[in-house]
Amino acid sequence: MKSILMSLLLLTTSFTFAQQHELVKLWETDTLLKTPESALPYKKGGVIFVSNIDGKPAEKDGKGSVGKVGYDGKIMLTDWVSGLNAPKGMGIYKNNLYVADLSEVVVIDIKKGKITNRIPVEGATFLNDIAVDNNGIVYVSDTRKFTVHKIENGAATLYLDKLKAPNGLYCDKDTLYVLDKGYLLKVDKKKQITTVADGMDPSTDGLEKVVDGEFLVTSWAGICYYVKADGSKQVLFDNRTKKINSADIGFDKKTRIVYVPTFYGNKIVAYQLK
């Protein structure tokens, strides 16, 4: 009996250990970025798009921009496209880069590197993250208005309201995932909401899917979580005491590389997810 119990204990320990993950640092950019809030890898172009707030996060000052960083961590262009205010989350559909910019979503032609449209979102004050589904429908969160808006055919409409402080978004087929003040919510096509995970730092910010049911979540205060299918969480790093922020992450599923904007740290840090 004792040997059987010991075997079970070892098996359980091995299984638990096998489920643990870690982030191994690969590189970091220099600090020439300008309050980077979001990082979005664009494999087709071989670059990482970076949104630069370059000022106060809620101020319409015209100083914001989108930059480009290479996969080697070298900054290619700090201000690839300028003329934004306080740009944050981004999403791509075909040749368009969509950028959340306070009260509007800015559309950038990737090939031309020029702004082609600005889509106003009525009543918005702090548009934060963007997710685009397979049909090109854009979802954008407004953290301070507690809402999520839907953009279809160039027009924005209210999609969800009465949330707590929605930020990170992720589209997965007919499902929209929303980070809402420490909660990860699952929203089906009928807008039925269920909680996937809770108990995270309330500044939840970046959201990326790793595999079905498992996600990477960052909190702006400086934490990165691995959220498992059962809702349990593993802390991958906690930089709160170092005051190193972790904003809207980008993730390359093929290489399993995570790109973390450090906001006031003015750089992007790349990690390998193990």
C-alpha positions in Angstrom: 0.0 0.0 0.0 2.8 2.4 0.9 4.5 1.9 -2.4 1.2 2.5 -4.3 0.7 5.7 -2.4 4.2 6.8 -3.1 3.8 6.1 -6.8 0.6 8.1 -6.9 2.3 11.0 -5.1 5.1 11.0 -7.6 2.7 10.8 -10.5 0.7 13.7 -9.2 3.9 15.7 -8.6 5.2 15.0 -12.1 1.8 16.0 -13.6 1.7 19.3 -11.7 5.3 20.1 -12.6 4.6 19.3 -16.3 1.8 21.9 -16.2 4.0 24.7 -15.1 5.2 27.3 -17.6 7.9 30.0 -17.6 9.0 33.0 -19.6 12.7 33.2 -20.7 13.9 36.6 -21.6 15.3 36.9 -25.1 15.9 40.6 -25.7 14.7 44.1 -25.0 14.7 47.2 -27.1 16.5 50.4 -26.2 14.4 53.1 -24.5 13.7 55.2 -27.6 10.1 54.2 -27.7 7.6 56.7 -26.4 5.4 55.2 -23.7 4.7 52.0 -25.6 1.2 50.6 -24.8 0.7 47.8 -27.3 2.9 45.4 -29.3 1.5 43.5 -32.2 3.6 41.1 -34.3 2.9 41.3 -38.1 4.5 38.2 -39.5 3.7 39.1 -43.1 5.8 42.2 -42.8 8.4 40.8 -40.4 7.8 43.6 -37.9 6.2 44.3 -34.5 3.9 47.3 -34.5 4.1 49.4 -31.4 1.7 52.1 -30.3 3.4 55.1 -28.7 1.3 57.3 -26.4 4.1 59.8 -26.1 2.2 61.9 -23.5 -0.6 61.5 -21.1 -2.7 58.4 -21.6 -6.0 60.3 -21.8 -4.9 63.5 -23.6 -5.7 64.5 -27.2 -2.3 66.1 -27.9 -1.6 64.8 -31.4 1.8 63.4 -30.2 0.9 59.7 -30.5 2.3 57.4 -33.2 2.8 53.8 -34.3 6.3 52.5 -34.6 8.0 49.4 -35.9 10.4 47.1 -34.1 12.2 44.2 -35.8 12.1 40.6 -34.5 15.6 41.0 -33.4 14.6 43.8 -30.9 16.0 46.7 -33.0 13.8 49.7 -33.4 13.2 50.3 -37.1 11.0 53.4 -36.9 9.9 55.0 -33.7 7.3 57.1 -35.6 6.2 55.1 -38.6 2.8 56.7 -38.6 2.2 59.9 -36.6 -0.7 62.2 -36.0 -2.5 60.1 -33.4 -3.3 61.2 -29.8 -2.9 58.4 -27.2 -2.9 55.2 -29.2 -3.3 51.9 -27.4 -4.6 48.5 -28.6 -4.2 47.4 -32.2 -5.6 44.8 -34.6 -5.0 43.7 -38.1 -7.4 42.7 -40.9 -6.0 42.2 -44.4 -4.1 45.3 -45.2 -5.5 47.5 -42.4 -4.1 48.2 -39.0 -6.8 49.3 -36.6 -5.7 51.5 -33.6 -7.7 52.5 -30.5 -7.2 56.2 -30.0 -9.3 57.6 -27.1 -12.6 58.4 -28.9 -12.0 57.0 -32.4 -10.5 54.0 -34.1 -7.8 55.0 -36.6 -7.4 52.9 -39.7 -3.9 52.7 -41.2 -3.1 51.3 -44.7 -0.1 49.0 -43.8 1.4 49.0 -47.3 1.2 52.8 -47.7 1.9 53.6 -44.0 -0.8 56.2 -44.0 -4.0 56.9 -42.1 -7.0 56.2 -44.4 -9.9 56.6 -42.0 -10.9 57.6 -38.5 -14.0 55.9 -37.1 -15.6 57.9 -34.3 -17.1 56.0 -31.4 -20.0 58.0 -29.9 -19.5 58.8 -26.3 -16.1 57.1 -26.0 -13.4 58.7 -23.9 -10.8 56.0 -23.3 -10.8 53.4 -26.1 -8.2 50.8 -25.0 -7.9 47.5 -26.7 -9.0 46.1 -30.1 -9.8 42.6 -31.4 -10.8 41.7 -34.9 -12.7 38.6 -35.8 -12.3 36.4 -39.0 -14.9 38.5 -40.8 -13.2 41.8 -40.2 -15.6 43.0 -37.4 -13.7 45.1 -35.0 -14.3 45.2 -31.2 -13.0 48.0 -29.1 -13.1 48.4 -25.3 -13.7 51.7 -23.5 -12.3 51.2 -20.0 -13.7 54.4 -18.5 -17.2 54.1 -20.0 -17.4 50.4 -19.0 -18.3 49.4 -22.6 -17.3 47.4 -25.6 -18.2 48.7 -29.1 -18.5 46.8 -32.4 -17.4 48.3 -35.7 -18.9 46.8 -38.8 -18.9 48.4 -42.3 -17.2 51.5 -40.9 -19.8 52.3 -38.2 -19.5 51.8 -34.5 -22.3 50.5 -32.3 -22.6 49.6 -28.6 -22.0 45.9 -28.1 -21.6 45.5 -24.3 -22.2 47.8 -21.4 -22.3 47.9 -17.6 -18.9 46.2 -17.3 -16.4 47.2 -14.6 -13.3 48.4 -16.5 -12.9 46.4 -19.7 -9.6 46.4 -21.4 -8.0 43.4 -23.2 -10.0 41.7 -25.9 -9.6 38.5 -27.9 -11.8 37.1 -30.7 -12.0 33.3 -31.1 -14.5 32.4 -33.8 -17.9 33.3 -32.4 -16.6 34.0 -28.9 -15.3 37.3 -27.5 -13.0 37.2 -24.5 -12.8 40.3 -22.3 -10.5 41.3 -19.5 -12.6 43.2 -16.9 -10.9 44.5 -13.8 -9.3 41.3 -12.7 -11.7 39.0 -14.4 -11.5 37.1 -17.7 -14.9 36.9 -19.2 -16.2 34.7 -22.1 -19.0 36.3 -24.2 -20.8 34.1 -26.7 -22.6 35.2 -29.8 -25.8 35.7 -27.8 -23.9 38.0 -25.5 -24.2 35.5 -22.6 -21.3 36.1 -20.2 -19.5 33.5 -18.1 -16.4 33.9 -16.0 -13.3 32.0 -17.1 -11.0 33.3 -14.3 -10.9 35.9 -11.6 -8.7 37.1 -8.7 -6.1 38.8 -10.9 -4.7 42.2 -10.3 -7.5 44.7 -11.3 -5.3 46.4 -13.8 -5.7 43.5 -16.3 -4.5 44.7 -19.7 -3.1 42.3 -22.3 -4.8 39.1 -23.5 -3.6 36.5 -25.8 -4.7 32.9 -26.5 -2.0 30.2 -26.2 -4.0 27.1 -27.0 -7.7 26.3 -26.7 -8.9 27.4 -23.2 -5.5 28.7 -22.1 -4.4 32.4 -22.1 -1.7 34.8 -21.3 -2.9 37.8 -19.3 -0.9 40.8 -18.2 -1.9 43.4 -15.6 -0.6 46.9 -16.3 0.8 47.1 -12.7 3.5 44.6 -13.7 2.2 41.0 -13.6 1.9 38.3 -16.2 -0.4 35.3 -15.7 -0.8 31.9 -17.4 -4.6 31.2 -17.2 -5.5 27.5 -17.5 -8.7 26.0 -18.8 -10.0 25.3 -15.3 -9.6 29.0 -14.4 -6.5 28.4 -12.3 -3.6 30.8 -12.7 0.2 30.7 -12.6 2.2 33.9 -12.1 4.9 34.0 -14.8 6.5 37.3 -13.5 5.6 40.0 -11.0 7.4 43.3 -11.5 5.3 45.4 -9.2 8.0 46.1 -6.7 10.3 47.1 -9.5 7.6 49.4 -10.9 8.0 47.9 -14.4 4.7 47.9 -16.2 3.3 45.2 -18.5 0.8 46.6 -20.9 -0.9 45.2 -24.0 1.1 42.1 -25.0 1.6 40.6 -28.4 2.1 36.8 -28.9 3.4 34.7 -31.8 1.8 31.3 -31.4 4.2 29.6 -33.8 7.4 30.7 -32.0 5.7 31.2 -28.6 7.4 34.5 -28.2 5.6 37.1 -26.0 6.2 40.8 -26.6 5.7 43.0 -23.5 5.4 46.8 -23.7 6.7 48.4 -20.5 4.8 51.6 -20.9 6.8 54.2 -18.8 9.9 52.0 -19.2 9.9 53.0 -22.9 10.9 49.6 -24.3 9.5 46.2 -25.5 10.8 43.0 -23.8 10.6 39.7 -25.6 10.2 36.4 -23.8 10.0 32.8 -24.9 7.1 30.9 -23.4 8.2 27.5 -22.2 
